[in-house]
Amino acid sequence: MKFTKAVFIVLSVLAIGLFLLPKARADEWNKKTKVTFSQPFEVPGVGAQILPAGTYVFKLVDSQADRHIVRIFNEDETQVFTTILAIPNYRLHATDETVLTFRERAAGSPQAIRAWFYPGESWGQEFVYPKTRAIELAKITHEPVLETPTELANEPLETFKTAPVETLQPSGEVEQAKVEPPPVEEAKAVEPEALPKTASPLPLVGLVGLLTLGAGFVVSIFRRRIA
């Protein structure tokens, strides 16, 4: 009776582990992040350009090439507000919180997002703006802005992977964008909602260890009973 109960407990733990493992890996792969904004903000990409204050979900849709694709959803992920072309960028100091950096704008104007960094990672996503808007931002901020001359509206996601990305200087000069642009420093951060513990790989290590110990325990009991 005790042996049957022990087997049931270990199998239950294994079942829970198998349920949690894919979820943890999914969050780590797509960098799902929930962020609450206290004021309107500007985003590039295909979709609404000025989003009102509220809670949004950021997800990395594809990261298999030099051109990455990011989507911003409403809180329950039933609506896509914008699809954004991005390229990898890094920050000098990683933090354990989500960080969004913004381009400085005139007082009262919605701040334009520059980059998004997932908790604990130095590499993040620097957003690429349409060329016409990038020209305006470069003049306003006096800083280089990533832009693409390709019109991405109504285009399939594959187009995002091949769209050219350029660096537009405040002077109007255009350069080919590097895969690794100059590092982004945290100009302004938005405090996100706390991520679930499964977003970190450390619980997975502990879970695998517990499952291994449990399996070994059952095997040792089974061998004793056979002997």
N, C-alpha and C positions, 0 to 999 in steps of 0.2 A: 504493500500500500504506500509506504514511504517512498519507495523507488519510483512508483508511478507518479506521485505528487511532484517529486524532484524533476522528473522528465517534463512534466507539464509546465512547471515554472520556467525551466530553461528554454523550452520551445516558445513560450509566450514572450520571453525577453528577445529571442531571435526574431520573432514576428514583428515586434515593436521596432527593433533595430532596422529591419529591412524596410519598414514603412518610413522611418525618419531619414535614412541615408539618402534616397533620391532627392528629398526635399532640400536637405542641406547642400547637396551638390548643385542643385538648380539655383539656389540663392547665390552661391559662390560664383557660378558661371555667368549668370545674367546681371549680377550686381544689383539686384532689386533693392531699391531704397525708397522709403516713404518720407517726404519732406513737406513741412508746413510753412507757407509764406505768409507774412503779415501784411504784405503790400503787393500790388501788381508788379510783374516782371516781364522782360522781353526775351523771347527765344527765337532762334533761327529755325530753318527747316521747312518742311511741308506741313502746313496747318496754321492754326491761330498764332499770331506773332506776339500779341500782348495777352498774357494770362492773368486773370484776377487773383487776388489773395485767396488762399485756400490750401488744401492738402492734395499733393500729387504723388504719383509713383513713377520713378525713373527706372528704366530697364535697358540693359545692353542687349540688343536684338542679335547682332552679329559682330564677332571680333576676330574672324579668321583671316583677315587681310589687313593691309596698312590703313584702309579706310574702314572705320567702324560705324555702326548704325545704332542710334539711341532713340528710344521712344518715351514720350511723357504721357501717362494715363491719368484719368481721374482716380479718386481714392479707392474705389472698388474695382478698378481696372475694366470697366465696361465701355469706356470711350478713350480713343487715342486723340490727343490734342495736337501733337506734332511728331514728325519723324525727322531726326536730325543727323546730318553727316558730321562725323568727328574723326580726329586722328589722335594717336597716343601722345600724351605729354606727361611730364613728371614734375613733382614738387620736391624741394630740397628736404622737407621735414614731413614725414607721414604722421598722421594723428589717428586716434581710435574713434573718430567721429566722421560722418559724412561732411565734406566741405564743397561748397559751390563758390566760385570766384566770379566777380562781376566787373564790368567795365564802368568806370566812373561816368556819370551823366549829370546834366544840369539838375539843380534842386527841383523836385516835383515831377521829374520824368522817370518812368519805369527803368530800373537798372537792367542792363543787358547781360545775360549770363555768358561768361567766357569759358569756364571749365568745370567739370564735375569729378570729384575724387571719392572713391569708395573707402570706408573705414579701414585703416591699417595698411593701405597700399600707397606706394609712392607714384605709381603710374595711374593716370586718369584719362579723361576724354576732354580734349579741347574742341569746342564747337566751331563749325564752319558756317559762315553767313553767306547769303546770296550776294553777288557782286555789288549790286546797286546799294544794298544796305551797308555792306562792308565799307564802301567809299564814304558814306555819311558817318559811320562810327569812327573810322580812322581820323577824320577831320575833327570830330568832337573830342575824342579822347587823346589825340596826338600819340597814338600807339599803333603798332602793326596789328592788322586784323586778318585772320584766315578767311579766305573767300573762295567760292567756286563760280566759274562763269557758266556752268551747266545748269539749265533749268530742270529741277528735280520734281516739280509738281506733276502728279499723275504718272510718274515713271515707276517701273518695278524696282524692288530693292537691289537687284543686280546692278542697276545704274549707279547706285550710291558707291559701290565698290570700285567702279572704274572712273568716276567723275574726277577731273583734275582739281587739285587743291593748290591755291597760290597764297602767298603772303603779300597783302596790300599795305604798303608803307603810307604814313601820313602825307608824304609828298606826292602820292599818286603812283609811285613806282611799283611795279608788280614783279615779284620774284617767285620762283618755284618753291613751294613749301617743303621743308625738310620733314622726314618721317618723325624725327625727334626735335620739335621746336625748342626754343629757349625755355628754361623751367618756369613754371607758374608759381608764384607765391600767393599765399592766402590774403587777398585784399579784403574780402568780406565773406564771412561764413554764415550759413543758414543752419540753425540747430534742427536736426532731423528727429523724427520719432525713433525711440530706441528700437534697434533691430532685434529680431529673435535670436536666441542663443545659437540656433542652428546655422546662423550665418558665418560662424567662425569654424575653422577646421579642427580646433582643439577638442571640442566635444566628440568629434568623430573618432579621434584617437582613443579617448577613454571608452567610448562605446565598443569599438572593436576589441579593446583589451578585455572588457567585461564579457563580451560574447565568447571570446577565446577561453577565458577561465571557466565559464559556465559549461561550455562544450567539453572541456577537459574533465570537469567534475563528473559529468554524466558518464563519460567513457570509463573513468576509473571505477565508479560504482558498478557499472555494467560488467566490467571485467572481474571484479570481486565476486559478483553473484554467479558468474559462469564458473569461476574457479571453485 
